[in-house]
C-alpha cells in the first residue's frame, strides 16, 4: 500500500489519474493538503511530491517514481487527457512539427509508437477535412432507448414501450423545430448530422420515418458531409428501417456487434445473435449505404486474443468501411463495475495483444486510423481508434474530438458545445439526461439554448 502526498496543489485529480495508470485504487492512498484526519504514521511513511511551478514536471516525477517501483512503462507517458490528437494539433500550430515531436517525447514521455500514431492521424484529418468552416456546426440528436442494457454501459439508455417513445419524440420534434429556425436566422450550415443513443433503431419504422422527415424539413442538408444513424443493435435492424433511412439521405450507419462470440454477447447483455449481425450487414449491403461502421470492444469478459481476432476478421470480411476498436472501459455507472471494481487492471497484456493485432491486420487490409480518443478506467491505459477504408471518414467523430467547432446536441442527455474561436474554448450547454424530465421540461431545454448557445 502506497501513501502519496502532493504539496502545493489543491486539485490533485489529474495526478491521481496518472497514479491509477500504475496502481489500482486499493493499492494507494492520496493525501490532500486539507485532509484533517490523517494519522501521523501515514504522514511519516508518505511519498511526497512537491509542486515547483511546473505541472508537467510534477507529473514526470510521479511517472518516473512509479515506473521504477512497478516496472511498468505506460506508452502514453504522462498524458491522461481524452484528446491527444487535439493536443498535437495545437502544439503543431504554435511550435511547428519538429518541436512538437520533441516535446511529446521528452516532456510528455510518449512512446515513439504513440507519437507517430497521433501525428499521422492529425495529418490525415487535416488533409481530408481541413479546419471547420466559420459558419458551420455539427448536429447530434439523441435517442435514449435500447432493447436491453449492456453490462459495461454507462450511457443514457432506457427500456420502454412505444407510447413512451412517442412522448419523447414529440418533445424532441419541438426542440428540432426551434433549432432549425435558429440555424436559418443565423445563416449557419450543418457540416454533419449524427443520430445516436442509446439505439436509434429501437424506433419502429413509422417513428423513424417521422423523425427523419422532421430533421430534413427543419435543417438545410445541402452542405452536409455526413448523415449518420447508429443502427447499433443488429436485432433492431429491419429492411424497412434501412430503406426509410436510405430514402431520407442517410449515408452512414453503424452496425455494432461488439463481439462475434455468442457466449460473450449473452454474458454482456446483448440480446442479439451473431447470425443477426451477418444478416444486418447483408441487408444494409442490398439497400446500398455509402459507409457502414462496426464497433468492436477489446477486452470483454472471458474473451481471449483469438476471440477478438475472429470478430475483427469477420467485420473485415463483411465489408465494413469503418471499424472502430474500443478498449473496454469499466465506468462507475456500469454493472460490470459493481461486479468487479478492478476488472480494468486484469489481463492488461491481453488487451495490448488485441490492439496490436487490430493495427497490423487493418493496415494490411487497407484501413487507416482516422480518429482517436482515450477514456478513463480503460484497461492497460490504451485508446479507442476509428479506422476507415477509401478515405470514408466520419467528420462528426473528428470534430467532436478536435473541439474546434460548435456541436448542437438535441434530446435527453445531449450536451451542446459552443466554440469561441478567438479564445479557442468551449462552453457546455446541457440538456437533462432523464428522458421523462426532458419531456416535462422541454421548454426549459429550449430556453437554455436561447440564453447560452445562440448568444
C-alpha positions, 0 to 999 in steps of 0.5 A: 500500500502506497501513501502519496502526498502532493504539496502545493496543489489543491486539485490533485485529480489529474495526478491521481489519474496518472497514479491509477495508470500504475496502481489500482485504487486499493493499492494507494492512498492520496493525501490532500493538503486539507485532509484533517484526519490523517494519522501521523504514521501515514504522514511519516511513511508518505511519498511526497511530491512537491509542486515547483511551478511546473505541472508537467514536471510534477507529473514526470516525477510521479511517472518516473517514481512509479515506473521504477517501483512497478516496472511498468512503462505506460506508452502514453507517458504522462498524458491522461487527457481524452484528446491527444490528437487535439493536443498535437494539433495545437502544439503543431500550430504554435511550435511547428512539427519538429518541436512538437515531436520533441516535446511529446517525447521528452516532456510528455514521455510518449512512446515513439509508437504513440507519437507517430500514431497521433501525428499521422492521424492529425495529418490525415484529418487535416488533409481530408477535412481541413479546419471547420468552416466559420459558419458551420456546426455539427448536429447530434440528436439523441435517442435514449432507448435500447432493447436491453442494457449492456453490462459495461454501459454507462450511457443514457439508455432506457427500456420502454414501450412505444407510447413512451417513445412517442412522448419523447419524440414529440418533445424532441420534434419541438426542440428540432423545430426551434433549432432549425429556425435558429440555424436559418436566422443565423445563416449557419450550415450543418457540416454533419448530422449524427443520430445516436443513443442509446439505439436509434433503431429501437424506433419502429419504422413509422417513428423513424420515418417521422423523425427523419422527415422532421430533421430534413424539413427543419435543417438545410442538408445541402452542405452536409458531409455526413448523415449518420444513424447508429443502427447499433443493435443488429436485432433492431435492424429491419429492411424497412428501417434501412430503406426509410433511412436510405430514402431520407439521405442517410449515408452512414450507419453503424452496425455494432456487434461488439463481439462475434462470440455468442457466449460473450454477447449473452454474458454482456447483455446483448440480446442479439445473435451473431447470425443477426449481425451477418444478416444486418450487414447483408441487408444494409449491403442490398439497400446500398449505404455509402459507409457502414461502421462496426464497433468492436470492444477489446477486452470483454469478459472471458474473451481471449486474443483469438476471440477478438481476432475472429470478430475483427476478421469477420467485420473485415470480411463483411465489408465494413468501411469503418471499424472502430476498436474500443478498449473496454472501459469499466465506468462507475455507472456500469454493472460490470463495475459493481461486479468487479471494481478492478476488472480494468487492471486484469489481463492488461497484456491481453488487451495490448495483444488485441490492439496490436493485432487490430493495427497490423491486420487493418493496415494490411487490409487497407484501413487507416486510423482516422480518429482517436480518443482515450477514456478513463478506467480503460484497461492497460491505459490504451485508446479507442481508434476509428479506422476507415477504408477509401478515405470514408471518414466520419467528420462528426467523430473528428470534430467532436474530438478536435473541439474546434467547432460548435456541436448542437446536441438535441434530446435527453442527455445531449450536451451542446458545445459552443466554440469561441474561436478567438479564445479557442474554448468551449462552453457546455450547454446541457440538456437533462439526461432523464428522458421523462424530465426532458419531456416535462421540461422541454421548454426549459431545454429550449430556453437554455439554448436561447440564453447560452448557445445562440448568444 
